[in-house]
Amino acid sequence: MKTRNNNPQDLIVKPNEKITISIVQSTGLLQEVTYSLDGSKTFPGPKPKNQPCTFPVSQNGNLTMTMFYAGNSGGSFKVKVTGSAGGESEVSGTQPDNATFESISFRFKVEAN
Amino acid sequence: MKIKTNIFLAIGILVCSAPLTRAQRNIGKEFEDQLKGLVRDITTIKNSGGSADAQANLIRNQQFTELRRTSLFSLGLAVANAPRDRYVTKIEEARVDKQVGTSANSSGTTSLVAKPSVPAILGFAVENGAIEKSTSGTTITFRGNPIGIIKALGDKGFIESYDDDDPTTKVLRRFSFGASFDTSRGAQPGTFTGSNQQLSAYNLRFDLYNHRDPRNSDYTKKWERLISNQGQAFTANESEILKFFDDSMPEYDPQLGAWLKAAQDAVIAASADNVEKVLREQFGDKLRAVTLKPELRAIVTSFENNVNSFLNDRGNLLKEVANGPIVAFEYTNNRPGNQPNYSNFNLIGEFSPFNGRADLTTNASFSTFSTKPTGVTRSARDFQLSGQLDVPLGDIARTGPFVFTFSGKYQHVFSDITTTGTTPTTLEKGNIGIGQFKFTIPVKGSGVKIPLSVTFSNRTEFIKESKVRGNIGITFDLDTLFSKLKP
């Protein structure tokens, strides 16, 4: 797995490589995290934050994940993405006190090449 | 008797007229907050001193992208797609159970009763005036908890992984600690040095029972249900929405692609001071000018409904959480300077009577001398019982939460205690009764609150005569102040 344009969320993988998303640091997050691959309402679906989410990439795909803050400040996270053929990427963020959005979603664009 | 009756009548009226303390969130407020997050991050890049190319690359490829700002892009489309006047920004509730001032026993406090929760990272407070003691001073209080330290270490890269919901950190999360410094003491009175002479108290607190933590196991099933239903539904909506921004997808909409490219260019060209204005233009009139494809419009409408439903149910669940009881134990080592050091063991409770429209805090404490003073035969110093009723008032959305507070305290001192220094005085054994009315005025959006209080007592600790006294203080919440300075 490699990143494109130094963007940790824009990933190039080998065909059928498995991608694993793990939340390695978490403060002030609720237990459940939701995932949707290419707009699916059920796959990979909601999972506990301490359970990595693994999915195979047979072609281009987009995985959206949402984490939910428990309170109005002090939340933070670090997400690590690893490919079964090697390589890793990281995304992190904090919840500002005066911009207290209550959930945070972002997307991983994965291209099998 | 007549005065007592009038006081209770006044409290009854205030409680009955107090509004709910939490303004309901909606998609408009969520969008505003996400936008502020992007403004903060782009402004940081622009002020970083990096080359123009490096800044442009970071903005275009990492910060202002639909990959990183999935929530913002989806929320922005929903707000732009809705009638212009549908979403009005509302503000956050302010918690009244967050104590940033010094504890009730320290010099310079405007609080009679200790509160059971502390700011997540660091609380800092300076208050002027005195209630229980005959001297006045300036006290600086620091409060923190182990999770704040673990998080800070993690952010600095010293810890590879942490989760504040794992069994160990769950226990640590229930601990907090604090230290107060009296800046009128030491070699440089009036200057905060943090020296041992200025240390006036330190404490350790443990939450025995905290049903105001949203992650308490009692709420787990309710969160799971909410996230698995509405949360999963809007995540799927977002995943679909972003396909229209992605030129590698069949759903790609060139109009949206062109909007994003132009918006990125405008933000890259903007000065740091202008970032917010430019982003508001782009997510406002510019995005509103894009005609959405019908299939995208349907997804955006579904997203809007799912997010609003999520926020509504989340707000209701948090209201339930906010009314949960808390019981905490606090140990404080008091170092008054002019009298013997003593330890205080305090059981603190907080409850929400009147259907959550008021906040009742109770304390029951017992103090013992660290070292028995000369002439005193027993280690017990005193015991205290106190209560405080906080009633939020006014229109929270427009002004922030004004809080009316009534508190009372009874203290029994077991032995006469003589102070040291050039003019020794004696704290006579016996009973002390203190009452206080306090009105706290918030300075909106600044983290500053101004408490005005009137205190009346049958005697103070050192002067055996009844007394009425007024205090004005100022309290800072560093969590809020830091957030304005944080890169």
Interface residues (C-beta under 8 A of the other chain):
Chain A: N5 N6 N7 P8 Q9 D10 I23 V24 Q25 S26 T27 G28 L29 L30 Q31 E32 T34 Y35 S36 L37 D38 G39 S40 K41 T42 G45 P46 K49 N50 N60 N62 L63 T64 M65 T66 F68 A70 G71 N72 S73 G74 S76 K78 V91 T94 P96 D97 N98 A99 T100 F101 E102 S103 I104 S105 F106 R107 F108 K109 E111
Chain B: R25 E30 D33 Q34 L35 K36 G37 R40 N57 N61 Q62 T65 E66 L67 R68 R69 T70 S71 S74 E92 A120 I121 I147 G148 K151 G154 D155 I159 E160 S161 Y162 D163 D164 D165 D166 D213 P214 R215 T220 W223 E224 I227 S228 G231 Q232 A233 F234 T235 A236 N237 E238 S239 E240 L242 K243 D246 S248 M249 F310 L311 R314 G445 D479 T480 F482 S483 K484 K486
